[in-house]
Amino acid sequence: MSPSWNESHGHLPVTIDPIQLAERGARLTGTLPLKSMARLAQHCLDGSGDVFVDLAFERGVGETVFLMHGTLRVRLITGCQRCLEGMEVNLEAAPSLVLLRSGAAQELSGDAADTLVADKPVSLISLVEDELLLVLPMVSMHELSQCPAKEYVTEKAGTDIRAVKGEKKNPFAVLSGLKKAR
Ligand SMILES: [Zn+2]
């Protein structure tokens, strides 16, 4: 199935009524600017770029259960927490939500899918951002062998061996400077 990329690319609605979309079996495909997602963008060194969105809405079991599933993708530049240099992180979320109206008895039992009570329109940006935050790694670091700060790390994780190695600049000093600035 090929998405209707050309029809909706760049024209995703600001708010959506997920159940209404599911009733007509809609599919949303397009991009949202990363900088519109403040909670996600704060993890990025560079907030430019777009989030790719491909979400399908459909009827589930019975009259009151609807489904939303799809793929969200974004390429972030985040700071390696060891060396503070930028590093690329490709985030991909595959949300699968059961959409219910409030008060509707949940007809699915034992299903692992998350539930979203959607009585009224919701912000598409918040919905997408929430799903991406769920897959954001808690700690982003280069592979040690690739990390510019590797020479400061001994076998004991995080030990600063600057005193042994000599005069080189300590990247952790930059980190404490950043913390104070916030
Ligand atoms: Zn690094």
Boltz pocket constraint, residues with backbone or C-beta under 6 A from the ligand:
constraints:
  - pocket:
      binder: B
      contacts: [[A, 80], [A, 81], [A, 82], [A, 83], [A, 84], [A, 85], [A, 141], [A, 142], [A, 143], [A, 146], [A, 147], [A, 148], [A, 149]]
      max_distance: 6.0
